[in-house]
Every structure is written in structure tokens, then in C-alpha cells.
């Protein structure tokens, strides 16, 4: 909300009541029927002789938004322009400058670096002033371009103003949009060498201010501020012990407290009826522990803005899988439910083969298998499609079950299709579980020499090595203090940023854009302040990042390509190959400057297997392969496509790689509701937008995504959109096609009967 002005617009003050209209009329002359708009506003204001300036601005915005429709989508920019005008006036009043939309940049940083009335801490971190001279800050301030604010649609500038701009009090506008972008650039580039630091900051500002890219929601919100971290999601594997479970719960609470989403792998935890210290039948299984994490999600919210977001993954062969699939459904005993977490199933090829061929399937207790047979099924995967160590050891476990080597309480035989039916029922009711195809993920893992990928994150786009942290010692010091020694496992961190495809591709800037994005993402690792220590350790070991994209449907529309077409598949293949090439090359160039990530030696990057697995045989790829083998990559993981909801709106484009929701719809949140049209809507693009997500063939979407997935070293947030009347056979065919096509994961199954909240707004990037 903007502050209330004391000045009123009197009935006879013609100049005052028309100044806003004249400004807007000049901006949109020839694009919209401004004369009709002016008549409507004048008629209203003539009846409101005591209107305040704030009330007049609100009415202008309301009238503009009422004009938004398929035939006149640009009214959103009229509303945005007036909202910006109110923000400029508020900033002038609050910061004490006159005449310009933006005030002195150095004074802004100085003021917000001090503790203001009613605050315990300053807004900006002290490093902004200690790392840069006044002259440097003033030079950067001179680069700020208010004209770039005109790129925002109304929903974009509304969200940016409502959620992300720095302010000492909730209702006081201080920082403005271009200043937020510059502060982010300064913070992320703060540790670069001084001789080229300012130029790198200007490049980062160029990328953000032109909306060629967006940073992840936590980075957008927290960069340069005293509180909050910059990464989106975290993933932890839970050890099968009381210590491991409660320490993971503690870590999940800390991550949630600082605004991160959490993915948890519980596949190592013993099942219901397993033994505890040799006494069989005593284990309560995974459900009570999942309910514990459910309570953490509810109790420890994300910086007071929304409840915590936790996704929990379990293997399709785990003996608790059926109760796991029932956790969020509406029927059954509510004491066994966990309605506030999100679920995902880790699926081996062998299970999908059993579903396809209508075969029986064995469920096992991981604890008993390890104790009795000496191996852990969850630690294995099939190195090739149709063969590998998982299926070999699974066969050994089946043999042990059938010959009596495994006790009866440790396994169960069931039809694979019964499990798949439960998966699909839950998906149509609740949108989850997510599907995580673990064999394909691990086959394409560039760092398989250092570990295993057990599960993904809240939004299914992150695929990195994961392992539990364990307590190795506990002792008392001479002073009587107790010290717990904890061996750090691989605690995954997602550092995200996304290309705005229609703007970046349309402006032909990928070659300039991607290197600056990769540097920004890499620098996040060094300037970040993570809430969990082992997350920082993993971050430095792998230097993992996730370059993604959004605006795919928007881009197809601007390129005159139909969603359901061979051309869309070929375009996805060619474009994402280009993005992959530029991304790997940028990380390679950064490695030459700063060194490779510590685990590079022995990786698929180092051996060259990364390029061979993806059949990159063109000369440019062979040259890059040789360069990578010689000089390394700065980052162990490079690409991941996040869902991009909020930040896609800020970038005035469509979400992630999803098709459009509707050509015209109402955007509704807790404190607003207004009409929105497809971005870049024209009589020409309408033709390519008119078939929207629930009316598109999902098999065509899978074809596109399979072409795209080949070039992405991690995974993709990929929703499936179905009608609530879908037949089980059709949904099953969709899942089988996704698996057979080599997808690494699928996200929600979104049905027309329900709407689901995004699990992790942090992953929007």
C-alpha cells in the first residue's frame, strides 16, 4: 500500500486532476482509446471533489485494469505506469528528494544501512558500504535506467512492489525496482576483483533490468539485505536412526525458518514391523516420522509469509509404500495422514516394466535387507536401460524372500499395478506424488563418481548427489560441555536463475547473457549465508547451480510455432542444445579464471562421458569436450528448469516450460483480483495461444520435454495437465510414455477438478 497524501484534488483544479491522465495519454497515444478512458476518469473525479491523490491513482489503475481484455491487453501497462507513478511519489516523500522518479543511489544505501525507528537491524548489510567507495556507488547509480520500469506489466510491478523491494516499514516505499536490480548485482559481484568488478555489476544489471533473466525468489528478495539466504531449495537424506531423524528435522526447521523449501529422502528408514535392536515387530515405520516433518512444515513458516514447504520421497519397493501413498488422501484414519507435506515416489525402471507387463512386485524393508543380505537396494541403480546392479540385487532379495532367508515381516508381494493405481488415485485427488525416475537420473549424473542421487526437491528439477549426515562421536570437554561430532553428508542446495526466453531469444542476446548468469550463480555460492552448515560444505564441494528458462509457450507464440507440432519438438531440441553449449562453455571459461569445482577429477565432465552419453559429436562439441577435460568446469551441476511462477510474472511471460493457463483469466491472491491476458497477445500470437494447458495433448508435451531433457544435466519441473474425467488407462499411458521417453521426473498431475498451491515459491526463478 502507498501512503495517504494529505493534499486533495479540488473540483475546480483542472490542472491537478488531469496531470496523471496527460502523462499516461502521451505514453500510450495510438495504442489505446485514451479519450474514452479520460472521459470515464474525469466523470468519476468530478463527483469526488475531495479525492486524495492516492484515491485518484487507485481509480486510474482500477479503470485501466477494467479495460484489459483480449482486444486491448496493453491496458495492463497503463495500470502499471500509474502504479509506478504512485511508487515514485511515495519514494520521493519518504526519502526526501524532488523532481526525479529515482533519487540519489548512495543516499538510499546509506539510509537503509542504518537502524531506523522500530527496527532491530538495518535493512541493508554493511558490506554494501564497506566494499564499495562512494564514487563507485555513485557511478553505479548513474547507470540505473528508470525507462526500464516500462517493461513491467501490472501484475509484474505489483508483485515486485508487494513482496521484494526493500523498505524499513511495510507501508513505506523506499527502494525502487531498478535499485533492487542494482543492489542484487552489487551483492552478487561483491567479491570479484576490483579491476573488473564494476563492469561485471553493470553487465548483471543490464541482464536483470532488461528482463532478459530473473534471479530466484530468495535472491530477488534477500540479496544485499541483512537477513535471509539466497538459495531456493534444499535436499537431505535421512539416516535410519533416532539421531538421524531428529537431526534432519532440526535442519529442515532451520531451512524453513530462513525461507527455503525442503526435499527429504526417507527410503533408508526401516518399515512398519521391522526389528529394533533385534526385536521384530517394534518399528512403527516411516509414517510417524513423516507426520513429525509435517508438523515442522506447519509450525516453522517461511519468514512469516507462508507455511514451510517439505516434499518427502520414498522408493516404490519400500514396504511402507502403500501407506505412504495414502498420506494425503481424504479417506481413512486421519491419525495416519500428513496433509501438509508433498510426496514423491522414487521409481526404478524395473517397477515401470512390472507395471507395463502386469507383473507382481516385491516390497522390502531396507533395514532387514541390509542386515541380512549385506547390501542396500537404495544405493544401487541400473547403469543401462534393461540391465544393471539394482535389478540384479533386487532379484537376489526376491530369491531370499522366496527361500526363507528373509523373515516374513521384512517383505510383501503385491501386484505392481496396485501400487500404480494408488499413485494415480492420489494424483487425481491431490496432484501428488511426484514421479522421480531414479535410474535415468543416476545414469546421467555427471558426478556419479562421488555418490548417488536418491530423490529430487520440492519442484522436481534438482538432481544432485545426496547422503545422510551422521553422528560419529559425542564427548565431554574439560569444561563440562558436551560436543557432538557430526560427519557431513551431501546436503543439496539449489542456486537458481532463469532465462526469459521470449525477451532473450527475441533480442538475440544469449551469447552475452549466459556467461554473466553463470558468474552470478557461481558467486551466490560464495556470498550466501546458509542456515545449515553441511549445506555450505556441499555447496563448496560441487558448486552446483541451476540455470533454467521460462516463457516457453510465449516464445512459441512469438515464433509462430504450434505447441502440438514436430516443429515445437525440433525447436526445443535445437534451442536447449544451444543453451547447454553456452552454459557449459561459460562454466569452462570461469574454471580457467577461478579453478574447477573440487570434485571435478573423475567426473563425467573430466572423463568426457558427459558428452558421449548425450551423443554430442559435432566439431564444436568435440572442441568444448577437449577444453572441459583440460581446464574443467567451475560447477559440478549446471542446468535445471524450475517452475517459475512469480518471477515469470515479473518478467511478463509464461510460467517455466508450461503451456498457458488461459488466454484471459483473473489473477487472484489474498489482497487483489484482476484480469490478466496472455503475454505478448496480438491477433497473430492468439492463434498459437488458443489451445491452452488442459486441452493440449500431454503426449506432445512429453515429446517436447524429452527433446529438452537430453540437454539438461539435472531435471525439469514438468507438470501434467489432465481432465478429472480421464480414464486410468490414459493416465497410465502418459506415465509410461514419460518414463520410456527418458524423462527424469514429472511434477504435479494437475486435474481440472482441483487447483493446487505450488509447493515451493522459492524455486521460482
N, C-alpha and C positions, 0 to 999 in steps of 0.2 A: 504494500500500500504506500502511496505517496503521502506526504504531509499535507494538511489542510492549510490553504492560504487564507489570510485574513481579508485580502483585497476582494472586492466583489465587482462584477461586471454590470454596471448600471444599464437601465433600459435605454438611455439616450447615448451611451458611449459606443458609438458605431465603430470607431477605430479599434477599441479594445476587444469588442466581441467578434470582429472579423479577422483579427491578425492571424489566428491559428488556421482559419479557413484559407486565407490567401497563401500562406506558406504551403499548405497541402495542395492547393489548386495548381500552383506553379510546378510542383514536383510531379503531379500525375496528369497534367494537361494532355489531352489527346488519348489517354489510356482509359479513362473512366468518365462517367457522366457526373462531373463535379458540380454542374449548375443545379441539378436536382438535389444533390447532397447539400449544397449551400442553402437552398430554399428550406429543406427539412430542418437543418440546424438553426437557421435564423428564426423560423417559426417557433421552435422549442424555446430558444433563448429569450424571445420577446415575451413569452409567458412567464419566464423565470427572471424577473428583474433583479433579484437578489442572489443570482447564481455566483458561486465562487469560481475561481479559475480552475480549481480541481474538478468541480462538478461539470464545468463546460468541457474539460478534456475527456472526462468519463463519457459524456454524451456523444462527443465526436467519435470516440472509439466504439461505443455501442452502435451508432448509426453505420459506421464503416463495416463492422462485423455483420450487421444485418444485411448488408449488401453483398456479402460473399456468397457466390454460388457458381455453378458450372460455367455460366456465361460471363461471369465477372469475378474470377478468382483473385485479381490484383487488389481488391478492396482490403485483403489482409495486410498489404503493405501500407495502405493508408492508415489502418489501425495501428500498425507497428510504428509508423512515423510519429503519430500523436503520442503513443506511449513513450517513445524516445524523447519527445519534447518535454513531457512531464518529468522524466528522469533527469534530463539536463537542468530543468528549472530547480528540481529538488537538490541536485548536487551543487548547483550554484549557491543556493540558500544555505545548505549545510556546511559547505566548505568555504564560503565567503569569497567567491570570485564573481566577476561580472563579464558580460559581453560575449563569451565564447561557450560553445557546448561543452568543451573539455577544459578543465583548469590545469594549473601547474602540476606536473607529474611528481617532481621532487617534494613539493609541499604535501601532496597526498601521502606519499610513502612515509614522510616524517611524522605526519599526524597519526596515521594508523599504526606506527611503530611505538607509539606512546600508550600508556594505560589511560583510557578515557573513563569518565564518570560511570560508576556502576559496573565496571569490568575488573576482573582479577588479573587479566593478562592483556597485552597489546594484541591487535588483530594480526599485524604483520610480524614475521620473525626478524630478529635483529640483524641477521646475516644480509638482508637486503641493503641495509645502510653500511654495514661494516665491510661488505665485499665489493661495493661499488663506490666510486667517488661521486661527488655532487655533479661534476662536469659530465661524467659518463651517464648518470641518470637523466640529466637534462638533455643530453644528446639522444638518448632512447626516447624520451618524452617527445622530442621533435619529430620522431618517426611515426608516432601514433596518428592514425588517419580516421577522423570521425566519419568520413564518407563511407567507410566500410560498414558502418551501422545500417546502411540502407539495404544490405544484403539479407537482413533478418526478416522473416515473416512474423506475424503477430505471435503465434504460438512459440516461435523460437526466442524472441526477445522477452516474452512473458516468462518463460521458464528460466532463462538466464538471469533475469532480474529477481525472480522469486526465490531461486534456490542457490545461486552460485556466486553472485557478486559479494565482495567483502563489505561489511558495514558494521559500525560499532553498536548499533541497535537495530532491531528487526525492521522498524518502520522508517529508517533513515538511509536514504541513498547517498553513498559516498563514491565508491569505486564504480566506474562505468565500463561498458563491455570491452572496448579496446584496451583499457587499462588492465582489465583482468587478463587478457591475452598477453600483454607485455610483462605483467608480473609472473605469469606462468613461464614465459620464455626466460626471464631473468633467473628464476629459481632453478629451472632445469639446467641451464647453461652455467650456473654459478661457479662450478669447479673446473671449467675449461680454462686453458691457458689464456692469460690476459691479452696476448698479442692478437688473437683472433676471436676472442670471446664476444665482443660487441657485434661483429659481423654475423656470428652464429645466432645471437639473440635476434638480430634483425631478420635473419632467414626464418627462424621459428615463428616470429611474429607475422611475417609475410604469409607463411603457411596457414596459420590459425585465423588471421584477420580476413583473409580471402575465402574462408570456409572451405579450403581445399582438404582439410583434415579436421578431426576433433581428437582431443585427448580423452582419456577415460574419466568417468564421472568423479571419482575421488581426486584425480589430478586437477580437473577443472575447478572443483570446489576448494581444495585444500592447499594447492601449490602456493608457496610464499606466506602461508599463514602459520601461526604458532602451534596450532593443533591439527591433528588428523594426518593420516598417511596417504600415499599416492597410488597404491595398488588396489586392484579391484577385488580379486577373489583369492582364496587360499584353500589348499587341499592337504588333508592329513590322513594317514593310515593309523588305525587304532590297534595297539598291541593287545593280545589276548591275556590280559591280567587286570587286576583291580587298579594297580598303579597306572597302567597304560590307559585304561578307560577314563579314569578321573583326571589324569593329566591332559588328555585330549579334550575333555570337557572344559577344563580350565583354559586351554589355548583357544578353543572355539569361542568362549566367552570374551576373551581379550580381543580377538579379531573382530567379533561382532560389536563390541564396545566402540571400536575405532572405525566402524563403518564398512567393514569388509564382509563379503559373503564367504561361506564355508562349505567345502565339499569334504565328506568323510567316507572312508572305506572301512566297513565293519566285517569284511569277509574272513578275517583271521580270528574273529571272536567265536568261541565254541557255541554249539547249537543247544536248543532245548533238549534236556535229558542226558546231556554229556556228563562225563565224570568231573569231579573237582577233587584234587589230591587223591585220585584213585577210587573215589566213591561214586559209582554211576548213578545217574538219575537226579543229581543235585543241581545241575546247571539250569538256570531259568532262560537260557538262550539270549538272543540278541534283542528281543522286544523291550525288556525293561530298560536296557541301556539306550536304545533309540528314543524311548519316552523321556529319559533323562536329558538327552540332547534337544528334544522337542521343548522341554521346559526352559532350557537355556535360550533357545531361539525366542521364546515368548518373553522371558524375563530380562534379557540383556539386549536392548534395542540398538539400532544403528544410529548413534548420536542423537537419540530422541526423535528421529524423523520417521522411522518405520521399525517394525519388529525385526529381530535378527532373521537372517535367511540361511538355512542349513539344508544341504542335499546329502542324503545318505545312500550309499551304493552297496549292493550285496550280489554275490555270484548266483547265477542260475542253477548251479549244482549244490549250493549250500542247503543244508537240511531245514533251515528256517525260512526258505524262500516263499512258501505259500502264506505263512502268517505275515511275512514282510509285505507281500503284495496286497494284503488286506488292511494294512495300517491306516490308509486314508479313506477307505470306502465308508459309506454311510450305514451299512448293516453290520450287525454283530455286537460283541461286547465292547463298550466304549472304554473300558479299563485297559484294553489291548490296542488302543488306537494312538496315533501320533499325527493329528490333523495339521500341524503347523510346520512339519518338515516336508521336504520334497524327496522323492525316491528315484533311484536309478538301478537298473539291472545290468550286471557285467556278464556279457554273453559270449561264450566261445563258439567257434564255427561248428563244433560237434553238436551243440544244442540245436542250432538252426537246422542242421542236417537231420537231426532226430525229429524236429517239428515237421520239416518238409516231407520226410519219409514216414511220418506217423509211427515212430518207434517209441519204445519205453526209455525211461531216463532215470538214472540213479541220483539220489541226493545224499550228500555225505556231511558228517561232522568234521570240520577241518582239524580240530584238536586230536581226535582219535586217529584219523588218517596219519597225521604226523607222528603221533606216539607209537602207533602200531607198525606202519609201513615205512617210516623214516623219510617221507617227502611231503611237501606242501603243494597241493594242486594249484593253489592261487599263485604260486611262484613260477608257474610254467605257462607257456603258450605254444601254439603251433607255428613253427618257423615258416612253413609254406602252407598254402591252402590245400587241405586234404591230408597233410602229414605233419608230424611234429611231436614234441615231447609231452604236450598236455594230453593229447588223445592216447598216447602210449601209457602214461601213468594213470589216466582215468580208467583205461582198460585193466590195469593192474588192481586198482581199487575195486572195480566191479568184480573181478575174479576173487579178490579177498572177501568181498561181501558174500559171494555165492558159495565159497568153500568153507565159510565159517571163521576165517581168520579175523575178520572184523566183527565185533559184538553187534547184536541185533539193534541196540539202541542208537548205533552210530550211522545207520544208513536207512534209506527208504526207496522203494521202487515205485515209479509213477509214470503215467503217460506224458511225454513231453508236451503234447498238445494241451493237456490240462493246465500246465503252467502257462502256456502261451494264451490260453483263454482267459486266465486270471489277469495276465498282463493287459490284454486288450479291454477287458471289462473295466479295470481300474483306469485305463487311459481314457475311455469314453466318459467315465464318471468324473475323473479328477484331473485329466490331462497328463498324468504321470503313471508309471515310471518312464524315465528317460531310458533310451537304449544305448548301451556302450559296447561296441564290438571289439572286445579286448585283443583278439588275435591280430586283426588288421592293424590296430593301434600299435601293438608291440612289434609287429613286422616292420612297420615304417618308422619306428622310434630311432632317431639319429643317435641317441645316447644309450643304446641297449647294452653297451659295454660296461655301464655303471649302474644298471638297475632295471627296474620293472615299472611299468605303468599299470596300476591296479584299477583306477577309475578316473573320472573327469571331475569337473567343478559344477557349480550351480547352473551354468548355462551350456555345458557340454562342449565347449570349444577348446578347453585346455587339456593337453595330453603330455604330461611330463613325469619323469621318474619320481617314485614315491616310496617311502619306507617309514616304519614307526620309529619314534624316539623311545629310548629305553633307559630305565634307571639302572646304573651299573654299580653304584656304591652309595652308602649312607654312613656318615661317621660324625663323631662329636669332636669339636675343636678344643683346644686348651681352655678357651674362654667359656666353654659350656654350650656353644652354639651347635646346631645340627646342620650339616652340609649334605645336600643331596646331589650326587653326581649323575648327570643325565647325558647319555650319548645321543647326539643329534642325528635324527634320520633326515630323509629328504622331505622337507615341508614345502610344498609347492606354492609359488607366488605368481599371480598373473599381472603383468605390466602391459597395459593395452593402449592402443591408439588406432584410429581408423581413417582410411582414405574416403573422402566424399566423392564417389565415382563420377556422378554427372558433372560436377564442377572441375575436378582434376583432369579427367579424361577429356572432357569438353574443351578445356583450356590447354591440353597437351603439356602438362607440367609434371608428369610422373617422374621423369628423369631427374628433375630438380627437387621434387618433393620428397621422394622416398629416402634419399640419403639423410635429409635433415630429420625426418621422422625416426629413422633408426637411431640416429645420435641422441635424439630426445628421449626415446625409450631406454636406451642404454644408460643415459645419465640419471634417469629416475632411480635406477638400482643404487646409485652412489649417494644421491641426496635424500633418499627416502628414510623415514623413521618408522620401522615396522614394529608392531606391538608384540611379536613373538620372536625370540632370539634365534631359534632354529630356522625360522623363515628367512632371516637375514643371512644366515650361513648358506642355505640352499641357493638363495638369490645370487650370492657371490660365486658359488661353485659352478652354476650353469649359466648365469647371466641371461636368463630366459626372458624373452619378450614376446609380444603377440601383436604383430601388425595385421590389421583387418581392413574391412571395407564396409561401406553401407551405400544405399541408394541404387541397388541393382535394378529393380523394376523401373525406377526413374530413368536410369541410364538406357535401358532397353527402349523405353518410350521415346527418348530423345534421338536414339539411333534408328528408329522406325523398325524395331525387331519385335515380333510377337513372342510372348512367353512360351507358348506351345509350338515350338519350331526347331528344326535342325539347326537353323541359323543361331538361335539362342545358345544351344549347346556348344556349337563351334566357337561362338564369340566368348563364352565363358572359358573355354579351354585356352584360347589364344590370349585373352586379356590376363587371366590369372597366371599363365606361364610368364608373361611379360613382368607382372608384378613380382612373381617369385624370383625371376632372374635379377631384377633391380634390387630386391631385398637382400638376397644372398651376396650380391656384389657389394652393396653398401656395407654389410657386416664384415665382409672380407677386407674392404678398404679401411674400415675402422680398426680391424685387427692389426693391420700393418702399422697404424698410428699408435695404438694403445695396447696391443697384445691380445692373444686369443683367450677365451674363457679357460679356466684351469683344467677342465675335463676334456679338452679338445682331443688330446692324443688317444688314439684307439677308437674314436667315434666314427660314425658313418661319414661325417664330413672329412675326417682325416684319411680314412681308407679309400674314399671315393664311392663307397657303396650307396651313399645317398643319391647320387646322380644316376647310377646304374639301375637302382630299384625303380626309378621314375622314367627310365628309358630316355634320358636326355643325351642325345647323340649328335645334335648339330654342333658345328665347329665352335660357335660362341659358348656353348655349354661345356664343351671339352676344354676350351681355354680357361673358363671360370673354374672348372673342376681342378685343373692343374694349379691355378692360383690359390684356391682354397687349401689344397693339400700342402702347398708350400708355406703359405702365410697364415692359414687358419681362418676362423670366423670369430668375431667378437662375442657372439651369442650362441648358446647351445641349442636354443629353440627360437624360432623366428616369426612364424606366422600363425594366427588364429583369428577366426572371424566370429566376433561377438554379436549379440542380438541387436544392439544399438537402437534403443527406443528414444529416450530423452535427448541424447546428443544428436541423433538423426533429425529430430525436430528442430533443434538449434541450427543444424546445418541445412535446414529446409529441403529435406529429401525423405526417401522412404527407408523403412527400418531394414538394417542388415542386408541379407540376401532374400528377404521375404517378399512375396507379392503384396500388392496394395490391398488394404482392408476394404475400402470402398472409395469410389471417385469423390463422393461427397458424404461427410458424416459429421457428427458432433463430437468434439473433444471435451471430455468431462472429467474433472478432478474434484477434489473436496471443496474448492472455493471458486470454480469457474465452469462455464459451459458455453461453448460457441462453435459455430460451423467452421469446418476445415475442408478444403478441396485438395485433390492430388497435386503434389508439387510440380511446377512447370506445365500446368494444364493449359493446353491450347486445342483448337479444333483438330490439329494434326495428332498431338500426343494422345488425345482422348481415345482414338482408335486402338491404341496399344495398351491402354489402361482399362478398357471397358470390361474385360473379363478379370474379376478380382479373386482373391485367395480361395474362397470356398467353392468357386466354380471352375477352378483350373484342375487339370489332370495332374494328380500328385506324382504319377509315374514320370511325367515330363519334368517336374521339379527335381525328382531324383536323378534323372539323366543329366540335367544341368549341374547338379551338385557333385555328381560323380566326376564329371569333367573338371570341376573346380578343385575337388579334394585331392586329385593327383598332385597338385602343385603346392598344397598346404602341408607343412611338416607336422602341424598339430591337427586340430579338428575345426568343425564349423557348427555354429548354432543354427540348426536346421529344423524348423517346425513342420509338422504335417497338419494339413487342414482338411477336415472331413465333415460330412453331414452326420447328424446324430442318428439318421436312419441307415447308416452304412451297414452292409452285411458283413458278418465276421469273415467270410471268405475273401472279401475285397480288402479289408484292413490287413488280413494275414498276407495277402499278395503284396501289399505295399511294403510291409516289413521284410518279407523275403527278398523283394526286389532291392530294397535299400542295402540289405546285407550282401546280396550277390553282386551288387554294383561297386562294392568296396568302400561304402561309407564307414566312417569311424564311429559316428554317433548320430542319433536323432534326438531332438529336444522334445517339446510338448507335442502331444496329439491334441490339437485344438478342434473341438467339436462345435457345431452350430448351436448346440443345446446349452452351452456354458461359456463363460468368459473366465480366464484365469489371470491372476496377477503374475507379472514377471517375478521369477524367483529372486533375481539379483539385479537391482537397478545399477549397482556398481559396475556391472560388466558392460553397460552401455558406454561405448567409446567412439 
